[in-house]
Amino acid sequence: MTCRYSNTDWQDVLYNSVRRTPGGVVDAARYLTERRGRGIHPESLRAKLRGVNGDEITVAMADLLTEWMEEKAGGAEYARDWIQAHAVQQGLAVDAIPPAPPGGWKDEVTALQAKVMLIAAMAGQIAGTTAETVADNQVDLEEKDRLALLFRDTRTLLHRAERNLYRT
């Protein structure tokens, strides 16, 4: 039976991110064993990541897995997605703000203007996606995931625009 994992539940996000990283759960278990000085079998780690039979991953282990993903996948952006999902479940918003691209814009004013135009386009995309989502008066898991990513991407761009504003 295939399990469907959500982009909105922090444990699912962490499990998906570990599986996505080169070496997957097996390499993650090896890394945890080396870092903690305590063995963990890949299937035990998988059970903790999936929350099977009451097994749960600790925050300390999740932090180590984040470190592993960043090292293994060259600073993978998805390594911290579980933190964002957990924050949202707790009523908070946490957003990674990527550094400005090398070469970037010729000046901060131009960068600010370009970002505001992108934000407006994203707002239109959010409105269209929301209209499609609620047309049947229900919001399914796939629709939640799609909207959550749009909201997150828009917030990140808003943070980047704010950074440009303070640099002008």
C-alpha positions, -999 to +999 in steps of 0.1 A: +000+000+000+014+034-010+013+061+017+005+097+007+027+122+025+016+158+030+036+190+024+018+205+054+026+180+082+061+186+095+069+149+100+058+141+065+079+169+052+110+158+071+105+122+059+101+133+023+132+155+025+153+127+039+141+103+012+149+130-014+185+134-003+212+113-020+216+082+001+181+085+016+172+069+049+201+044+049+227+071+047+208+093+072+209+064+097+246+060+092+251+097+097+230+098+129+249+067+142+283+085+137+272+119+151+253+106+181+277+077+189+246+055+192+235+031+165+202+034+147+191+010+121+176+025+089+142+008+095+141+022+130+148+057+116+121+052+090+096+042+117+105+073+137+102+095+106+068+080+097+056+080+133+048+043+132+034+026+164+041+057+185+077+060+174+087+097+170+117+116+158+132+140+184+140+176+175+176+169+182+176+141+156+156+163+132+183+190+136+210+165+128+191+153+098+188+189+086+226+193+090+231+160+070+208+171+042+226+204+039+260+187+037+249+159+015+228+179-010+250+210-011+229+233+010+196+219-002+168+244+002+144+217+012+164+207+043+146+232+064+111+228+049+100+207+079+108+236+102+085+259+082+057+233+082+061+228+120+060+266+126+027+269+106+012+241+126+020+262+157+005+294+143+039+309+133+055+318+100+092+310+094+107+318+060+141+313+046+153+344+028+178+333+002+208+356-005+205+380-034+215+364-067+251+371-078+252+400-103+216+407-094+200+440-104+219+471-112+204+488-082+181+482-052+153+503-066+151+483-098+152+451-077+124+463-055+102+472-085+108+438-101+099+420-070+067+440-064+056+431-100+063+394-093+044+396-060+014+410-079+016+382-104+018+356-075-012+372-059-032+366-091-020+330-091-031+326-055-065+340-063-070+317-093-058+286-074-080+294-045-110+299-067-104+265-083-098+249-049-130+261-032-152+256-063-164+223-049-166+237-013-139+214-002-101+216+001-083+183-004-047+174+006-033+181-029-050+215-030-037+224+005-002+215-006-004+235-038-017+266-019+008+262+010+037+264-015+023+294-032+018+312+001+054+303+012+069+314-021+050+347-019+061+354+017+097+347+007+095+372-021+079+397+002+108+393+026+133+398-002+115+429-014+116+443+022+153+436+022+157+456-010+136+484+005+160+488+035+190+488+011+176+518-009 
